[in-house]
């Protein structure tokens, strides 16, 4: 999707300039850290083809706008820093009074706040700056870009939009606290209301789980490089030259396990895509290799190539599950099943040569895990939790599933504490939560070493080493952590909260792991005491969100060692302070 709707008009997103840092020199004196006077010009990058393409030739004037939704979201995200500043602002003592004042100003504005920006082409050098025109109206609107943001910890995205009817170009300026960001569609969503009692932003529909920006980046990074070299002798991957005929025989013999723990569905391709795969085989066009994981009893579990294999199974093994359609070259074969194809084409399919890679039994889990991530290149890539589940079969995978299964004792506590929202999650998101508890429960945060994926996989693997009594104790403590979370927070458990009347936020994974594990360590007397003092604890929890460093530890860089330590030590601190009160 690359279109947005603004006031009933469709706009195409042409391009974006991301992560433009809000410098101390740009903001108003009330927000400054340094001693400079500051200027109204905004630095947007080095002059070059990219910026010329984005803004136009030097001397440009462009139509721009801000969104009330975005500005209110931004003010909510920096509330704690306004209230109890951590940076050394020049007028630190006056800053807390500015938040309400600036929020009221934004609320008084229209939904979309327009201004005109222009190139500061009189400035020599390679750096490109923009400013606004002299019109009082647009100047005051542009001034919000200098008035609201706090320097260093704030960045700006600029989206270039084209009206699909008039082809007019507009630029959307969007403010974010570093690490706390939502997408453009949410920022332009007019299905948002302003609560008149609290004058706060309330989404009409709530996201289930807060997105962790870092996890996606970490997952991508670890697929590209191995930070801790493996012993090459432990990497056991067999390369075989094979044929589609062998795949067919293995499917018929039940050697290839199609009901894997990956939780990806076979047959997700439409008939047109399936037909073109068959056409490629007939035309002898190259296709990607197949990857398998060797399980017990010589079963092969598909690592990469599930949709291709399920297509072969439907078209050939299950006999005529679909007919060929929308072929690119062999139009005369359209409407035919496998049995109806000329025998020469049937033979051509079966004798088509392929390459298969088999990860052999005995390959260490940490090696296998990295291989899974590297070769998982299909259109529906596995999530990290799906991979962890696939390579930790048996006792570990069953326990993690049991911890979130709706009808288990543990699962009932889990779904109650998460307000039933996990029933709507997909791709093993619920099991990812349980996996986090298990990993930090079995291996203290004090022993944590990045990256998080490996830590969680190691934690899941450790289940195999535990006695039955230790597993029972883990389950009991898991329930204890969940139930205490619910008793204290009710349906607001594991969610950020900046003030008592704040709108409810999505469930935060970092808060889930730190609260459940920390509560699980308490004895029965401490649990009873904390429940009796829950109002004190909740006040301390809200106050903790005013600490920008703690907020970062649960918002961005959550897998960094210092952030893991910070959130656990801070939660442990307020638990101790509450109990000693």
ABEGO torsion letter per residue (X at the ends): XABBBBGGBBBBBABBBBGBBBBAAABBAAABABABAEBABBBAEBBBAAAAAAAEBBGBBBBBBBBAAAAAAAAAAAAAAAABBABBBABAAAAAAAAAAAAAAAAABBABBBBBBBBBAABBEABBBBBBBABAAAAAAAAAAAAABBBGABBBBBBBBBBAAAGBBBBBBBBBBBGBBBBAAAAABAABBBBAAAGBBBBABBBABBBBAAAAAAAAAAAABBABBBBAAABBBBBBBBBAAAAAAAAAAGABBABBAAGBBBGABBAAAAAAAAAAAAAGBBBBBBBBBBBBGGBBBBABGAAAAAAAAAAAAAGGABBBBGBAABAAABGBBAAABBAAAAAAAAABBBBBBBBBBGBBAAAAAAAAAAABABABBBBAAAAAAAABBEAAAAAAAAAABAABAAAAAAAAAAGGAAAABBGGAAAAAAAAAAAAAABBAAABBOBAAAAAAAAAAAAAABBAAAAAAAAAAAAAAAAAAAAAAEAABGBBBABAABBBBBBBAAAAAAAAAAAAABBAAAAAAAAAAAAAAAAAAAAAAABAAAAAAAABGAABAAAAAAAAAAAAAAAAAAAAX
